[in-house]
Amino acid sequence: MNAAIETIIVPRTRDLGGGFEVRRILPAGERRTVGPFVFFDQMGPTVLPAGTGLDVRPHPHIGLATVTYLFDGEIMHRDTLGTVQPIRPGAVNWMTAGRGIAHSERTPPEQRAGGARLYGIQTWIGLPQDREEVEPTFAHHPEDALPLLEGDGKRVRVIAGAFDGARSPLALFSETIYVDVVLAPGARLELPPEYEERAIYIAEGRVEIGGDSFEEGRMLVFRHGDRVTVTADGPARILLLGGAPLDGPRHLWWNFVSSSTERIDRAKADWREGRFPQVPGETEFIPLPDEPAHTPTDRPNRQIA
């Protein structure tokens, strides 16, 4: 293996229903986290059948921040705070779950008739232990609010953190870097060495590092402190991610992340018993795994204390 690379992660394909597949990269057997990133999925690229769309019914989260970033398509986000926010390519939705939030993600009705396109990345950021129970919040930053650096065959959008002197407006809980990089053939990207944990995900194309070539659909995790140059073999798109490691191990069960298994058990009971707030405008929800589906009238409407 290339001396600068600590781990190579090959994603697993998951069918979320209706033939809609995602590539699941984190967590993996080889590596559970990279910096504060505890979850990393590639959605698409796909064209959903005409008349259908993405329909992720309301579901809960605790102890994390969800980060949605699209290359193509559109998703309508709704949550228990009353947020109704479409996300389009180049923008970012950052939802801090903290002590508990539920949300849905659906293709807008006007996008369904002709077959909706969908392509993007969904990640979860673990919260520091002293911030796991913060009040839930939602932040949307449009495409023109995120710094864009162009030149030398590179197009770099800073989603979170700082890169090459440019800083994203996202408010972070810990040191984090998350950058979308489009490379022309032969273009080079120097990875910042100062972050304790760093990885790239090759979303499109092939890249070369130290004489070795790597194909799309691979996450490369790098050793701390090494100077790394990524060169595009042809047109390529990569995501750079990382930052400071979490302050201790995290437990991940379904949509819940916590430093405490007891807290996850409480979140399970809260969702089962209807103690999460409801998402305005939604009448459905996703039950806990391995539990029978419910109709809306089966579920009490009580708030988290």
N, C-alpha and C positions, 0 to 999 in steps of 0.2 A: 504494500500500500504506500502511496505517496506520504513522505515523512511529515508533511504539514497536516495531514488528515487523520483525525482520531477515529472517526466512525463514518461509515456510509450506510444510510438507511434507505431501503427499498420499500415503497408504500404498499399497503394492502388495499385491495378494492372492496368497497362496501356498497351494497345496494340498499338505498334508503326507501325503496318502494316505487312501483310504477316504472321500473327500468332506469331510474335516476341513480347514477353511481358516483361515488366520491373516492378519491385516493386518500387513505388515512396514513399520515406520516408520523405524527406524534400523538400519543405516546407509542413507543416501540420497544421491543425486547432489547434492542441494542442501546437505546437511550430513551429515558423517560421525559426529560426536559432539556431545553436549550435556553440558558438565561432564565427569564421568568415565563417562557412559553411552555405551556403544559399540554397543548393540543394544537394540531395543524392539519387541516383538511384542504385538498384541492377539489373544488366543485366544477365539473365539466372539463373541457368545453362540450356542450351538448345543445341540441335543439329539441325542446320538449314537444310532444305531439300537439297538433293544432287543437284548440279547444281545451287544453289542459294547462297546467303550470305547476310551479313549485308550491306545495302546500304543507308547510311545517306548522302543525297546529300548536297552540300554546303549550309551553313546557317550562320548567323552572330551572334556575341556576342559583348557586351560592358560592361565595369565596373566590370569585374570578371576575375578569373583565373579558367580554367577547369583542372581537375585532373582525368586522366584515369589510372586505375590500374586493371590488369587482374589476375584472378586465372587460367583461361584456355582459349585457343584460341589465335587468332591473329587479330589485326586491323591495317589497313594502314591509317595513318593520312596524309592529305594534307591541306595546308593552303595558305592564300594570301601572306605570306612571301616567298613562294616557298619551304617550308619544305615538304619533303616526308620522313616519318618515320614510320616504323612498330613498333608496341608495342606488347610485348610478356609477359607471366606471370612473375611476380616479378619485372618488370621494371615499370617506371612511365613516363607518358607524362604530362608536366605542360605547359599549354598555357595561357599566360597573354593577355587578350583581350584589356584591357585599352580603348583607344579611339575608337577601332573598328578593328575587324578581322573576317574573314570568314574561315570555314574549312569544310572538308568532312571526313567521317569515313566509310571505306568499308572493307569487307573481301577481302584479296588478291586473285587474280585469281587462284593461285596454290592451295589454300585451299578449293575451291568450289566443286570440282568434287565429292568427297566422302561424303559431308555433313560436314560443318564446325561446330566445337564446339565453344561456346562462354559463358563465365562466368566471371563476374567482377563487379567493382563498378565505377560509374562515379559521381564525385562531382564537385560543383562549390564553389569557395572561393570568398567572397565579398572583394573588395579592399577598403582601407581607403579612405575617401573622397578626401584627397589631392593627391591620386594616381589613381583616377578613370580614368583620361585622359592620363595616361602614354602611351608611344609608345608600340605597341604590340610586344611580344616576344614569343619564343617557346624554351623549354628546355626538353631534353630527358635524363634520367638517367637509364642505364641498371641495370639488377638485381644485378650484382656484385658490383655496386657502392652504393647500399643502405645498411646500417648497418644491420647485422643479429646477433641476440643474441639467443643462444641455451643453454638449461639446465633445469633441474627440470621439465621435461615434457612440456616445452614451446619452441616454435619457434617464435621469435618476429622480424619482419622486420620493421624498422623505415622508413616510407615513407616520412614524413615531420616533422620537429621539432626535439626535443630531448626526449629520453627515456632511463632511467637507465644508464646515462653516454654516450650513443651513439647518434650521431647527423647526420641527413640526410644532403646531400649536397645541397638540394633544397634551393634557395634563396627566403625568405619569406618577405611579406609586413607587417605582424603583428604576434604576438605570436600565434603559431599554433602547434597542435600536431595531428598526423595521423599515426596510427600504425596498422599493420596486425599481428594478434596473432593466432597461431595454438596451441591448448591445447590437451594433452593426457588426458585420463580419470583420474579424480582426481587432475589434475594439477591446480595450483592456480596462479592468476594474481593480484598483488596489483596495484590499480589505483593511479597514482600520484595525491596528493591532491592540488598541488600548482596552477593548472590551474583554472581560474575563472569559466569556463564552460566546462563540460565533458559529454560525452555520450559513450555508446558502442552500436554497431549494431551486433546482433547475426546472422551471415551468415549461420552457420551450427551448428547443435547439440542443446544441452540444457545446461544452466549454472545455478548455484545456488549462491544466494547472501543473506546472513543473514538468511538462512533457507528457503527462497522462491526460487522456480524454475521458469525459464523463457525459453520459446521455441524459436526456430529460427524464423527469420523474425520479430524481435522486436527490436526497438531502445529504450534503457533505458537512460534517462537523469538524471544526479545526482546533488544533492545539493552541493553547493560550500563548500569546506573545509572538508567534511566528509571523513573518512577513509573507503575505499570500497575494499573488496576482492571478486574476481570472481573465482568460482570453477567450473570446467567442470564436468557435470554429466556423460558424455561419451566423445568420440572424439568431439571437438568443434572448431569452427573458429569464431573469433570476430574481429571487427574493433573498435579501440579506436580513438575518434576524439574530438576536442574541441580547446580551446584557449581563447584569449581575445575576448570579444564581440565587434561587430562592433561599430564604432563611430557614432551612430545614425541609424534610421530605413532605410531600403532599399526597393525600389519598384522593383518587379519582374514581367515582362511581356514577355511572350514567352521566347526568349533566351537573353533578355536584363535585366541587373541589374544596378540600379543607385539610388543615393540619391535624384534624381530630376526626377519628372514625365515629365518635359519639355524636359529633355535630352533623355528620352525614346521615346517621340514623335518625336524628331529629328532623332533618330536612325531608327524608323519605316519609316520615309520619305526617309532617306538615302538608306535603303534597297529597298524600293519600286521603287525609281528612279534610282537605279543602281550606287550609289555613293560609295559603298564599292568596293575595288579592287576585281578582279576575282581570283579564285583559279586556278593556272596553271594546265592544263591537264583535267580540268572539263568543261563540257558544260551545265550541269544542275544546278538548284538551287531550294531551297524550298521557295515558296512565303510566304508572311505574312499570318498568320491564317485568315480564312474567306475571303481570296481574291482568285480569280480564278488562276488556274495554268497557267504558262507562258512557252512558248518555249524559247530556248536560244536567238533567234533573237528579242524577244520582249523587251529585257532588255538592256538599254544603258550601256556602259562600261566607267563610270567616276569614278574618285578616290575621297576618302574623302579628304576634304580640311584640 
